Amino acid sequence: MSTDSKINNTKNDTINICICIGQICNSSGSKEILKEIRKIKEKHHVKIDLTLQNCFSRCENENGLCPTLKIRNLWVDNATPAKVRDILTQIT
């Protein structure tokens, strides 16, 4: 996980998430991550603006960082449902 800048959030802020659903990320687990994000959104009433991106080209350029997503200014590489849940728990 790399941080471009610290995520700042207040309880009422919308959290912008952009997740790669390209072929490699999709086969590496992005579907499971999407399910986890939707589950968190519904269960905890978190405001999430979810964007599906076909490809960020991070896996091709940086040798296998899939699946990849961006939560605000934070790139999450080699993402898992648990990793995403932990990040969202910290910022909500």
Secondary structure as UniProt FT lines:
FT   STRAND          2..3
FT   TURN            11..12
FT   STRAND          15..20
FT   HELIX           23..25
FT   HELIX           26..30
FT   HELIX           31..44
FT   STRAND          48..53
FT   HELIX           58..61
FT   TURN            62..63
FT   STRAND          69..71
FT   TURN            72..73
FT   STRAND          74..76
FT   HELIX           81..91
//
